[in-house]
């Protein structure tokens, strides 16, 4: 019989701890990077100062989960019964252990999620009590935050648990939270957009399948959900949502406090709202075309008009990637198979060929290729989720999977409270002038 996930994770932790301890003790003074004034004032972009073994963003291959490219992840993870996409439960196993799970191991995670999926009554009451005009991300974050009262970690911490065991109740909190996110999200959707008509969960379905069921959307939306949650699960440790989750957790806040904060970072227009901007831009184009799919020449003119007005083409370019985002390609392949006649997708398909040459001709874009946001909102719209504000909740469900895995490992390896040093503008000016500056750490 295969070992339980928690036992496997414990063995992995015990093998990993000596690696980080040796790096700190024997190589703590080895210089990794140099920081420029531009990086300090420019949002710390590119400063190599975080650790995540869960995912790594390769400029050429895109995001890697535990060393696997996304195409490899989608090929190797166990598939859902009756579906074509991998199980979210299998991805969580992979992110936690680094091992590609068997069907039995993915089923173990599914069983754990199903046992933990029931929401306390007070969460339904909380969602019901929120104003009807509330943003879904506000409700989503508040519900997660309120689950703090259920935290095993907080109880164990106050009882005096050993630091070496912090990961254990964090693991329990993480599984408890992740199992409840589909119910929180779909109940929020029902309250805001479906006159409170809730569809009860089905314990016989997997994570993505049950989410689609509670949304009331038939096949292949179950595969859309699995794909969406997997491609958004993690993206290194430095983006706003991931870093916020790490940062708050470093203070030993429990997973509920940390993931609620992560969701709040995701809600910002510079981070999680990009797919909405793509959809707005596409629909503005369709309005100008009176609902007709434009010709290639008309589309090129619209792209140039957007650029010449000082705007960017939403959904194209990436801060790190230097090729087409593999997350985009996975969604593109799904769309070509399942919704090739959708008018918005036809435009997206044309943009895939039209925009990169124009951006290269313009000469400003380091990466003229489409990213994940160029496609994701269009798919949700096609399957009937036409409330823009809810798209970021979908993003938040997926991103929670990777952040929870990261926080468990942060606790397992004893990573400390994050506390970088800040400088004054005057000190930076002294550096710029070449003066001798002494800074105490």
N, C-alpha and C positions, 0 to 999 in steps of 0.2 A: 504493500500500500504506500502511495506517495506521502511524503512528509507534508504536514500542514504548512501553510504559507508562513505563519508566525514563527514556526520552528526553523524553517529555511531562512527567513529573514534574520533571526537571532544568530545563526551560524555565519551568515554573511557579515553581520555587524562585528562579530568577534574576530573575524579574519581581517576586517578593514581597519579597525581601530589602531593596530600597530603602525600602519602606513602613515596615518595623519600624525600620530604621536612622534614618529621618527622624523618626519618633515619639520615639525615644530622644534624639536629638541636639537637636531643635528644640522638643519639647514634653514633655520628661521631667519638668518641674515642674508640669504642669497637674494640678489636683486632680480626681480622679474620684469619690471617695466619702469619707464620714466614718464612723469606727468608734466604736461605743458600748461601754461596759463590758459590757452584756448580750451583745453579739456576741463579745467577747473571751472571756467566761466560758461562753458558750453554744455552743461548738464552731465559732466563726467563721462561723456561718450568715449567709448573705447578703452577706458582705464581698466586694466586687468587686476581686479581686486576682489572678485567673488569666486566661489567654488560651487559647482553643481555637477555631480556625476550622473544625474538623471537624464539631462539632455545637453547637447552641444550644437551650436549653430555654425555649420560649415559654410563658408561663403560660396562654395561650388556645389555642394551636395544638399544644402538646406539643413533643416533640423534633423538631428540624429537622436533617437531615443535609445539610451544605453548602448550606443555604438552602431545601432541599426539605422539605415536610411528609412525614410517613410515608405518608399516602395517595398523595401524588405519587411518592414513591420506589417504592412497590409497583406503581403504574401504569406508570411510565416505564422501570424497569430491565428489561433483557432477561430473559425467562422461561426456565426450564429446559425442555428438550425432554421432552415427556410429562408435564409438571407445570404447575401453575397459579401457583406462587410464583416470585419473582425469584431469580436466581442470586446466591449469596453473593459469588462472584468479581466480579460486576458492582458490588456494593455496595463492595467494597474499592477498585475502580477509582475510583468516585465519591468515596469518602472521601479518597483520596490526591490526586486532581487537581481535584475540584470540578466535573468534567464528567460528564454522563450518558453512560455508555459505549454503544457499538454492540455488536451481537452478536459481532462480530469482536474487539473490545477485551476484552469479558468472556471470550471463549474464550482469549485470550492469557494472562490471569491464571489460568484453569483449567489451561492447559498448564504454566505455571510451577509451580503447586501440585502437579500430578501428577509433574513431574520431581523435586520436592523432598520427596515424601511419605514416602520410605522411612526408617524409624527405624533408628538404629544398634543393633547387637545388645545393647550394654551397657544400653540403656534397657529392653528386654524383660527382661534379667537383673535390673535394678534393681527393676522392678515385681514380678517373680516372687519376689524376695527380701524384699519388704515383708511384715510380719505379716498374717495372713489377716483380722484384725479391724481393720486400718487404715481410717481414714476415706478415702473416694475423693478428697476434696480434698487430703489429705495426700500421697497417691500422685501425684496430678495435679501438684501444685506441686513435689514433689521431682523428678519426671521432667523438668519444664521447667527447673528449676534445674540439673540434672545436664547438660543439653544445653549449658550454658555453655562447656564445653570445645570446642564446635564453633564458637564465635563468631568470625566474620570481623572484627567491629568490634574486639574485644580484640586480635586479631593485628595489625590495621592500626594501632591506637593505639600499641602497643608498638614498631611499626616506624617511627613518627614521621609519621603522616599529617597533612595540613593540616586545621585546624579547619573550613575551608570544605567539606571533603569528608567530614566525619563522617557525613553523611546516607547516603552511598553504601553502606558496609558495614552500616549500620543497616537500610537497605532490604533488603539480602541476608539478614541475620539474621531480619528480620521475615517475609519470604516463606518462609524455611526453617522457622521455628517454626510459623507458621499452617498450613502444609501438613501438618505432623506432628500437630497437635492432635487431629483426629478419630481417628487411630490410637492415640495415647496414651490418650484417653478410653475408646474402645471396648475396648482391651486391658485397661485397668483394670476396666471393667465385667465383662469375661469372667472375670478373675481372682477378683473378689469375689463375683459373683452367678451365674456360669454354669460353675462348676467348671473354669475355665481354658480353656473351649472357644472359641477365637478364630476369627473369620471374617475371612479375608484381604481386603484392600482390592481394589477394582476400578478400574483406571486409566481406564476408559472412562466413569466416572461423575463428576458434578460434586461439589463440596464437600459439600453437603447430602445429595445422593443417595447418595454413598459412605458418609457417616456412617450413614444409615438402613440401608444394606446391611450394614455391619459390626455394627450392632446386631441384625441379623436380623429387622427389622420391615418388612413390606410396605407398599405404597402405601395411603393417601397420607402415610405417615410421612416420606417424603422431603420433601414440602411442609411438614410440621410442622417439620422440622429447618431448612429454609431460612428459614421465617418466624421461628422461635425465635431463630436466630443473628442475623438482621437486626434484629429489634426490640430485642435486647439489646446491639447492637454498641457503642453509645456513649451517653453521657448527660451532656454537658458535661464540664468538667475538675475539678469540685469534689467529686463524690461520692467515697466512700472508695477504691473500686477504681481509678477514673480518676486521682484525685490521688496515690495511692500509686505508680502506674505512672509518672506525671510526675515525682514527687519523687525516686524512686530513679534514674530515668534522668538526672535533672539532675546527678547526681554522676558521670556518664559510665559508670555501670554499663551493661552491654550489655542487649539486649532480653530475653535469657533470665533474667537476674537481676531485671530490672524487672517482667516479666510474672509470674514466680513470686511476687514480693512483692505484685503486684496481686491475684493469686489468693488469697493469704493474707488480704488485706483483705476480699475478697468473701466469704470463708468465715465472717465474723463474723455472729452472729445479728441484729444491727441493720442489716445490709446485704443479704446475698444469700440469706437463709433465709426471706424473707417468704412465698414461694409454698408452702413447707412448712407454715407456720403456717396459711395459708388452707385447705390440704387437711386438716390435722388438725381444724380447726374444723368443716369441712363433714362430715367423717366422724364426728365426735362428734355432730353433729346427726342424721346418718343412723342412728347407733347408738341414739339416744334415740327415733327413729321406727321402730325395728325394721326398718330397711332400706327403708321406704316413703318415697316423696317426700311431703313435708309439704304441707298446704294453705297458702294464702297467710296465713290467720289464725294457723296454727301457726308459720309461719316468722316472722311479725311478733313473736309472743310470744318466740320463741327469741332474736331480735335484741335485744329489750328486756331479756330476762333477762341476756344477755351484757353489755349496757351497764350495767345496774343493779348488776352484780357488780363494777364498776370496770374491766372490760376494754374493749378497743376491738374493732371489727369488722375482722378482718384482710382486707386487700385493698381497703380503702376509704380515701380520703384521699391527699393528696400534699403534700409540703413546698412545692412551687412551683406545680404545675398548679391551675387553677381551673375545670376542666371534666373530663369523662370522658377518661381517658387514651386517646389514639389507638392505643396498643399493645394496650390491652384490646379496643378495637372491632375491630381487625384479627383478633384471635384469636376474638372473639365471632362475627364473620361466618363464619370458617372452621368453628367449632363448629356453628352453625346449619345449615350446608350438609352437614357430614360426620358429625356425631355428635349430632343433635337429640334422640335418644331415650335418650342416656346419663343415668342417674339423677342423677349429680353435676352434670352440665351443666344439667339441668332446675332444680336448686336454684340454681345460679349465675344462670341466666336469670331466675328469680323474684327473687333478691336484687337484680338490676339495677334492678328496679322498686320493691322494698320498702324497701331500706336508705336511699337518699338522703332520702326524705321523713322518715324516722324521725330521721336525723342532723340534719336541718334543724330538726325539732321539738325535739330535745334541745338544740340551739343551741351546741354546743361545736366542731363541725367547720368549719374554713374551707373545706374542699373535701369534700363528701359523696359524691363520685362514685368509681366503681371505678378502680383502677389496674391495671397490667400483671399484678401478682401474683394478682389475683382470678381469673384464668383459666388461667395458664400451667401450673400443676401439675396441674390437672384434665385438660388435654389429654394430658400425658405419662402420667398414670395410665390414661387410656382406651386408649392404645396399648401398654400393657403394662409401662411403666417404673414400677414400684411401690416402688422403693427411694428413699425420700425423700432420703437423703444424696447421691444422684447428681445431683439436680436442679441443685445449685450448680455442678457440673462443666459441665453444659450451658450455664449462665449464663456460666461462665468462658470457654468456647470463643467465644461471641458477643462478649463484652466485649473479648477479646484483639484482635479485628479493629480496633475503634476505637482502642484504646490504642496498638497498633503504628503505626497511621497518625499518631496524635498525636506519638509519639516521633520518628518519621522527620522530621516537620516541626519539632519542637523542635530537633533537631540541624541541620536545614537553615538555620534562622533564628538559630542560635547562642544560644538561650536559656541563661541562666546557671544556676549552682547555686542552688537555692532556699534562702533563709536569712532567714526573717522574724525580727523582733525580739520577744523576750518581755519581759514586765514582772512585777514582784512584786505580790503582793496589797497590800502597803503602798503601792506607787506608785498602784495603782488607788484605794485609799482616799483618798490625797491628791488625786487628780483629782476624786473624788466630793465631797470637802470644799471644792472650789474653790481649792485651793492652787496656787501657781505651781510647775509641775513642768517641769524641763528634762531632756530625754532625748536622749542622743547616739545617732545611728544607728549 
